[in-house]
């Protein structure tokens, strides 16, 4: 039969292995909250030890110690305490308990796809005045029917581009904040996908993020019952 010390050592190893393998996001939140570390420092953060009094971590060549207050009576209490500490860190950082880990493209919804397409065409066509003059594919196949309209668009096209880019830069900034709330950083591939699509299509990308979060929220609530 294993001695109490051997049981404690085995429990310690299980906790460390489990946290590093399955809860790296929680480790990052602990350190970001207590150490005020930046996300780019925490990508490879790892738990190195745990005792009844404290947890030890390593990140970006640094060592960090986070004490348990009050200390654990035994490591059997660790799971409950770690879950609560993660909730506390999430709240302290102003984060959501829902993490975004996937990207939903615009083509899953027709309206979103049409919005993305028209925005992309605007980016591609409006910067060149030649696109609205005879000899261009656009003019010769479509705009030749409405030359006055083509002349008008050619005259105001740069104003449209500047206004559109300005609006979409703001929307991209808002998307960055929204993603950060849900645990997504520039170190994640989905960050670039969501921010990129927000710059192109704007508001419809936010609708898909909100739908994704709502779906994950429902799934999380269903597991409680």
Beta strands, then each sheet from edge to edge (+ up, - down):
strand 1: 46-50
strand 2: 54-59
strand 3: 62-67
sheet 1: 1+ 2- 3+
end
